[in-house]
Amino acid sequence: MADSKNARENQTALAKEADKGPSVSMQWDEQGKLEIHPIGNFRRLEGAVGNLHVSTALVTQIASLGSAGKKADQNAANFALGFVDAMQPMDAAEASLMAQMAATHQAAMMMVRRLNQAENVPQQESAERAFNKLTRSYAAQMDTLKRYRSKGQQTVRVERVTVEEGGQAIVGNVQHGGGENEK
């Protein structure tokens, strides 16, 4: 009876681990090299990227994102990994763009913190300019992702159609092509 209970507990623990999103633990070794240890489920990221070298490099870049000198920010890295995972990238291009978006967001938040803590006008103006550029970049990245995901297809929706007496209107999908005059 105790063995089956332990087996169920182990299965539950494994299921919970598999459900965790990707994260990392980080530490600097004696030679000053950042050691990155993956934790959780990286299957979605690895599946989207489709190449072990690219996914490894992307995780390494994300992990060092919050590092200044020898200071590694594990929370910043895990935020970026979680962001990329939550956005569900479909391929390497999307995963890379999403990593850039996470980095841009983190930098913007750092600039708004500096703006709030500015002690003089030059500090305030500098932080405001940087924050403005970063938020505009983030909006452009969102637009780029939207266009990339739509594969350039546009949808035109007509809200109102007026048909005069004797006129005709077509409702539905209209496709051109296949006529004699087209070559």
C-alpha positions in Angstrom: 0.0 0.0 0.0 2.8 2.4 0.9 4.6 1.6 -2.3 1.6 2.5 -4.5 1.2 5.8 -2.5 4.9 6.6 -3.1 4.5 5.8 -6.8 1.5 8.1 -7.1 3.4 10.9 -5.3 6.4 10.4 -7.6 4.0 10.5 -10.7 2.4 13.7 -9.4 5.8 15.3 -8.8 7.0 14.4 -12.3 3.7 15.7 -13.8 4.1 19.0 -11.9 7.8 19.3 -13.1 6.7 18.7 -16.7 4.0 21.4 -16.5 6.5 24.0 -15.3 7.6 26.5 -17.9 11.2 26.9 -18.7 13.5 28.6 -16.2 17.2 28.7 -15.3 19.3 28.8 -12.2 22.6 30.7 -12.7 25.9 31.1 -10.9 29.4 32.3 -11.6 32.2 29.8 -11.4 35.7 30.4 -10.1 37.0 31.4 -13.6 34.3 34.0 -13.9 32.1 32.0 -16.3 28.4 32.1 -16.0 26.9 28.6 -15.5 23.4 28.2 -16.6 21.3 25.3 -15.5 18.0 24.7 -17.2 14.9 23.9 -15.1 11.4 22.9 -16.2 9.9 22.2 -19.6 11.8 23.6 -22.6 9.9 21.4 -25.1 7.8 24.3 -26.6 10.8 26.5 -27.1 13.0 23.7 -28.5 10.1 22.6 -30.8 9.5 26.0 -32.1 13.2 26.7 -32.8 13.9 23.3 -34.2 17.6 23.4 -33.7 19.6 22.6 -30.6 22.3 25.1 -31.2 19.9 27.9 -31.8 17.8 27.1 -28.8 20.9 26.7 -26.5 22.3 30.1 -27.8 18.9 31.8 -27.3 18.6 30.5 -23.7 22.2 31.6 -23.0 21.5 35.1 -24.5 18.3 35.4 -22.4 20.2 34.2 -19.3 22.9 36.8 -19.7 20.3 39.5 -20.5 20.0 40.6 -16.9 23.8 40.3 -16.2 25.8 43.4 -15.7 29.5 42.5 -15.2 29.5 39.6 -12.8 26.0 40.2 -11.6 23.5 37.7 -13.0 19.8 38.5 -12.6 18.1 35.1 -12.5 14.6 36.7 -12.1 15.1 38.8 -15.3 16.3 35.8 -17.2 13.3 33.7 -16.0 10.9 36.5 -16.9 12.3 36.6 -20.4 12.1 32.8 -20.7 8.6 32.8 -19.4 7.6 35.6 -21.7 8.9 33.8 -24.8 7.2 30.5 -23.7 3.9 32.2 -22.9 3.9 33.9 -26.4 4.1 30.4 -27.9 6.7 31.0 -30.7 6.1 29.0 -33.9 9.6 29.1 -35.2 13.1 30.5 -34.6 12.3 33.9 -36.0 9.4 34.3 -33.6 11.4 33.0 -30.7 14.2 35.5 -31.4 11.8 38.4 -31.8 10.1 37.5 -28.6 13.4 37.4 -26.7 14.2 40.9 -28.1 10.7 42.0 -27.0 11.4 40.7 -23.5 14.7 42.5 -23.4 13.1 45.7 -24.7 10.4 45.5 -22.0 12.9 45.0 -19.2 15.0 47.9 -20.4 11.9 50.1 -20.7 10.9 49.2 -17.1 14.5 50.1 -15.9 14.3 53.4 -17.7 10.9 54.3 -16.1 12.3 53.4 -12.7 15.2 55.8 -13.4 12.7 58.4 -14.6 10.8 58.1 -11.3 14.0 58.4 -9.3 15.6 61.3 -11.3 17.1 63.9 -9.1 17.7 66.6 -11.7 16.4 67.7 -15.1 19.2 66.1 -17.2 18.7 62.7 -15.6 14.9 63.1 -16.1 15.3 64.0 -19.8 17.8 61.2 -20.5 15.6 58.6 -18.9 12.5 59.9 -20.6 14.1 59.8 -24.0 15.4 56.3 -23.5 12.0 55.1 -22.1 10.2 56.7 -25.1 12.5 55.0 -27.6 12.2 51.7 -25.9 8.4 51.8 -25.7 8.2 52.8 -29.4 10.5 49.9 -30.2 8.4 47.5 -28.3 5.3 48.6 -30.2 7.1 48.2 -33.5 8.2 44.7 -32.4 4.5 43.8 -31.6 3.5 45.1 -35.0 6.2 43.1 -36.7 5.1 39.9 -34.8 1.5 40.5 -35.8 2.5 41.0 -39.5 4.8 37.9 -39.4 2.1 35.7 -37.9 -0.5 36.8 -40.4 1.9 35.9 -43.2 1.1 39.2 -44.9 -2.6 38.4 -45.4 -4.9 41.3 -44.9 -8.6 41.1 -44.2 -10.9 43.8 -45.4 -14.3 44.0 -43.7 -17.0 46.1 -45.3 -19.3 47.6 -42.7 -21.9 49.1 -44.9 -22.9 48.6 -48.5 -25.5 50.7 -50.3 -27.1 49.2 -53.5 -29.0 51.6 -55.6 -32.2 50.6 -57.4 -31.3 48.3 -60.3 -27.9 47.6 -58.9 -26.5 44.3 -57.7 -24.3 43.3 -54.8 -22.3 40.2 -54.2 -22.1 38.8 -50.7 -19.3 36.3 -49.9 -15.7 35.6 -51.0 -14.8 37.0 -54.5 -11.8 35.7 -56.2 -10.3 36.9 -59.4 -8.4 34.7 -61.9 -8.8 32.1 -64.5 -10.3 34.5 -67.1 -9.3 34.6 -70.8 -7.7 38.0 -70.5 -5.3 37.0 -67.8 -1.9 35.7 -68.8 
